[in-house]
Amino acid sequence: MQNVVLITGASSGIGKSIGEYLAKFNYKVYGTSRTPKHKELHGIHFLQLDVTQEESIKTAIETLIAKEGQIDFLINNAGVGITGPLEEIPDGEQRKIFETNYFGPLKVINTVLPHMRARQSGFIINITSIAGHMGLPFRGFYSATKGALELTTEAYRMELKAFGIKMTNVAPGDFATNIAAGRFHAPVQENSPYKAVYERSLKLMDEHVDQGKDPNLMAKSVHAIMQKSSPKIHYKVGDFTQKISVFLKHILPDKVFEKLLLKHYKL
């Protein structure tokens, strides 16, 4: 019997790479998109799902359960980026990023959990970010949403232990995807006190994504984690310097680590 995998945000980037990779193995892969362009492509069967709309989540999960009777793996990948000075990002965009990157994944988890609990098994993988382990300049809200999901996963794991349901975080560094094109950029304002440093930081961020790792590395890593009978709480995938930054964050004095970030971002 095939294991059934549900991947949110599977029409592009990391989610697409994971879905296509898993489809080569003995998995029945369902991927979601807000506006699916195909019913099935490269082994991924698409469902319409918008993580910010509760009814959309409920309908997609009910459709999948009606077809397959089970969800063995949920990979919470849907998310968006956001950049800008914290002072200048509009209130509406602040709320939107939390709805998409944090509250949305929680709604998907909570909709899937009763089905997993009924079978006393299931594995939920939350795709977070190395940025969620530290507050990054001009990416503060993105860091906050991913950091919140990391911490919430820690709590979920303990609450779900009695039901045989596993959960983990996988935090990617920079990967060569289209996330930069899809994220909200607070406009660079001519009269902004942040104009020069924000422009410079935006250029650096885009360079990091352009020079990022192949998303297939994430696909292979996630597949390997799916085989774990006792997964770790946190996994990091990406460039060595990005992964080691999380380790340094925990062992260095706060101000020393802050100086490293300031140097890295040329601030």
N, C-alpha and C positions, 0 to 999 in steps of 0.2 A: 504494500500500500504506500502511495506517495505521501510525503509530508507536504502540508499546505503552508505556503509562505505568503504573507501579506506585507507589501512594501508601500509606504506612503511616499508620494513625490517621486514616482518611478519613471516619469516621462523624459527626464534628462539628468545629466550629471552623475553624481554618486549613486543615486537610487536606480537609475537606468543600468549602470554598470553592474551593480549588485544583482539586479533582476536577471539580466542577460547571462551573467556568470552562473547563477544558481540553476537556471533553466537547463544548462548543459549537464547537470547532475540529476539525480532522481527526485526533483522537487516540482510540485505544481505551484507555479508562481503567479500571484495576482499583484498587479501594481495599480496605484491610484494616481489620478490626475484631476485637476479641477475641470479641465475640458479635454477629455481623451480624444485623440485623433484616430485611434485604431481600436478595434476590439481585441486584437492579438497581434503582437509584433515581437520577433526574435525570442519567442517562448514566453513572453509576458502577456497575461490576460488582463486587460484594463477594466477598471471600475471607476465611475465618477465619484470623486470624494473631495470635498473642501473641508480642511481641518478646522476652519473657523465657523462652520455651520453644523450644528448638532444634528439636525435632521438628515443632512447629507451623510454624516458618519454612520448614523443608525441604519439608513437605507443600504449603504454599501456593505456593512457587516452582515445585515440580514440576508442580502442577496448572496453573499459569499457562503454563509452557513447553509442556506437553502440548497446551493449547488454542491457543496463539498461536505457539509456536516461537521466541519472542524476547522480550526486555525491552530497550527502547530507552532508557527513562528510569526511574530509581528516585528517588523523592522520599521521603527518610527524615524523616517528620514526627511519628511516634508519640512521645509523651512526656508526662510529668506534672510538676506543680509540687510544691514543698515549701517550707514556711515554719517558722521557729522559731529560737530561740537555738541556736547550734551545740552548746552544752554540754548542751542538754536534749532534743535529738532522739534517739529510741531507736536503738540499733545496727541493729536490723532494718530500720527506715525508711531509714537511711543507705545500707544495702546495696541496698535495693529501688529507690531512686531511681537509683543507678548502673546497676543491671541494666536498668531501663527506658529511661533517657535516654542511656546510653553503650554498655554492652556489648550491649544489644539491637540498636541500629542497626548496630554492627560485625558482629554475626552475620548480619544481613540483607545487608549489603554483601558479606561474604565468601561468602554463598550465591549471590548474583547474579553475582559477578565471573567465575566460569568460563564462564558463558553469554555474557557480554559479550566476554570475551577470545576466545572461539571465533569471534566475528564481527568482532573487531578494532574494535569500536565500542561506545559506550554513554556515558551521561551520568548521574552520580549527584549529586543535590542534597541536602545535609544541612541541615535546618531547625534552626538553633541558637537563639541569643537574644542580644540586645544585653547582657543580664545576663551572658553568657559572656565578655565582654571585661573584666569588673571584678568584684571581690568585693563583693557587696551585703549590707548588714546584714539579718539574719534571713532571707536567701535564699542563704546561703553554699553549701549543698550543690547547689542548683539552678545557681548560677553555676559551680560546680566541674564539674558534669556537662557543661554546655554549652560551657564553656571547653576541657574535655578533647576534645570532639568537634571543635571548631574546630582545635585543634592537630594532632589525628590526621589530619584532612583534609589539612593541609599536607603531612604525610608521605606519605599515600596518593597524592596527586597526582604526586609525583616517582617513586614506585614504579610507578605505572600508565602513565606517559607512553609507554613503549615499546609499549604494547598498544592505543593509540588510544582509551583510556577517559578521559573528562573527569570532574572532580569539583570541586564548589565548596560554600561555605557561604552560606546566606542567613539573616541574623540579624534577626528581627523585634523591634520594640519592643513596646509594649503595644497589644493589639488587643482589640476588644469580642467576647470569646468566653466560653465557660463554664469556662475553665481554673481560675478561682478556686474554683468549686464542686467541682472534681474533685481539687484538690491536697491533700496531707497537711498539716494544720495541727497543729503541736505545740500541745497545749492551753496556754492561759494559766493558769499556776499561781498561786494566791493568795499563796503564800509565796515565789514566785520573785523574785530580785533584778532580773529583767528585766521584771517584770509591766507597769509603766507604759509603758516605751519600746516593748515588743513590741506591746502593745495599740494604741498610737498608730501604729506602723509597719504593722500589719495593716490598719487602717482606710485608711491612705494607699495601700497596695498595691491594695486593692479599688477605691478611687476611681480609680486610674490605669487599671485594666482596664475599669471601667465607662465611663470617658471615652476609651477607646482608639479607634484607627482602625478603619474598616470592613475586615474580613478580605479583601474583594475586592481591596483594594490589594495585599495579598500575592499573591493569585492572578494579577493582572496583571503584577506584578514577576517572579514565577517564570516565567510564560509568556515574558516578554521575555528572561530569562536563558537559557531553553531554546533560544533562537535563536542564541546566541553560539557562534561557531566556536572562540573562544579566551577562555573565561570567566575573570574575575578570581578570586582565591582567596577573597576575603571580600566579601559584599554586606550592606548594612544597609538595612532598610525600616522606616519608621515616622515618628513625630513628629520634627521637626527637632532639638529639644533633646536627644532620646534619641540620634539619630544623631551629633550634634556631640559628645556626651559621650565617644564612642569616640576621636574625634580629639583631644579635650582630654586624655584619659587618656595618650595617647602623647607629647604635647608639654609638658605641665605637670609640674613637680616632683611627686613622689608625694604629699607631705604637703599641697601646695596642692590637688591633686585630691581628696584625702581630705576636706579641709575643705569642699569643694563638696558632696560626698555627705552629709556630716554635716548641712550646712545644709538640703539638699534633703529629707532624711528627718527633719528636726527633732530631731536627736539631740544 
